[in-house]
Amino acid sequence: MENVSYGGWDNCYRLSNEEVELIVTGDVGPRIIRFGFIGQENMFKEFPEQLGITESKKWLSFGGHRLWHAPESVTRTYYPDLDPVLVQEIENGLLVTQQPEPTTGIQKQIEIKISTDEPEIKLTHTLINHNLWPIETAAWAISVMAPGGTAILPLPPRGPHPNFILPTSTLSLWPYTDLSDPRWKFGKRYLMLKQDPQIKYAQKIGIFATDGWAAYANKGCLFVKQVPIQFDGIYPDFGANFEVYTDGDILEVESLGPYESIPPKGKIDHQEHWSLFKNVPAPQDEADILDHIVPLVD
């Protein structure tokens, strides 16, 4: 770990091994603003006009990776995370903690551990309840990916009729979801969403991915996000544990935990495991996913 300045913020922290690096902001957050191979492009989106800002009357995306609590609400979710965070060094990583949000009484914390010899990161996202009453919410981890790539979501196991006669999953759609949009590609086993800077309007879908992973291929690299699954849990947004969102600037790969009741001074955790791979071609169809991506995830 080392202290660095980045993007106009003087107080940032860099974690690295021989292959990958990530940068955590200390002046705002909790937020991981960069993750990528050393000397190569950031896998995450950065908004240059927002970097370095510590004062604003509105919520700013900045880019990078952040922690929210579901379900989404304009008044509750978009609390501006513009205050300094406490960054503590732990074994092979960092513990990043914000002040409790005055509007919600929720405190966000992210534990980040980097592998000593692999391009892998383990994260524990924590929501702490500082209210005098219990609250029900779900942890929601959002990675804002750089433009130009393709997200991949595995569909639940397939099977032929009449051997299987009951549904196995749902597809969550937003009012602005357009299934005829050319950025979507629906296959038998996988769903793909392309980020296209030329198409400005938003698209979003949520699914319950029983395989427990989602991926993003961009510029010859593959970012994989894996999460544990609670099959008996009730998940937000009609049962989604993964969601993908895109517009003209970004594509978000989002994972969610199930709803949980947090007692006063209690907490809930949500884990993610990141992996990064080189020399992975962008998939054009399901055959490419099976040949180039599934073996890496397995």
Buried (B, 14 or more C-beta within 10 A) or exposed (E): BEEBEBBEBEBBBBBEBEBBBBBBBBBBBBBBBBBBBEEBEBBBBBBEEBBBBBEEEEEBBBBBBBBBBBBEEEEBBBBBBBEBBEBEEEEBBBBBBBEBBEEBBBBBBBBBBBBEEEBBBBBBBBBBBBBEEEBEBBBBBBBBBBBBBBBBBBBBEEEEEEEEEEEEEBBBBBEEBEEEBEBBBEBEBBBBBBBBEEBEEBBBBBBBBBBBBBBBBBEEBBBBBBBEBEEEBEBBBEBBBBBBBBBEBBBBBBBBBBBBEBEEEEBBEBBBBBBBBEEBEBBEEBEBBEEBBBEEBE
